[in-house]
Amino acid sequence: MPCAKYIEIYENNEDSQAVKMVGSWTQGYLSAWNRQLQFNAAPPLKSFDPEVISLFIYRYCKDNPRKNVAAATQALIDDLSKPK
């Protein structure tokens, strides 16, 4: 989904089915990413509730309206992968 469309949907109703669907997709993607990390003996990413994920994607999309939610998800992974 393009970020511009996600912004529009989120701002009209952040509790909409479309926002929830993107959050669920992102959680699934993070789960698959963690599974791949296990094969490489890397520590897994921590998980977040759907509202935190949706807010991260929204903020990313506001800053990058020409990108898409897949790019936002990769940005989330990059952020979670940084050493703390």
RAMO-V221359 format. One line per field, one symbol per residue. ss: DSSP state (@ for helix, = for strand, . for the rest). phi: phi as a letter, one per 20 degrees, with the letter a starting at -180 (. if undefined). psi: psi as a letter, one per 20 degrees, with the letter a starting at -180 (. if undefined). A space follows every 50 residues. Layout:
ss=???
phi=???
psi=???
//
This chain:
ss=.=@@@@@@@@@@....@@@@@@@@@@@@@@@@@@@@@@@..........@ @@@@@@@@@@@@@....=@@@@@@@@@@@@@...
phi=.fggffggffffafdffffffffffffffffffffffffdleffffecfg fffgffffffffecfeecfffffffffgffeffe
psi=pqhggggggghhnijrhgghggggggggghghghghhhhjkqqqqqrqqh hggggggggghhimiiarhghhghhgggghipp.
//
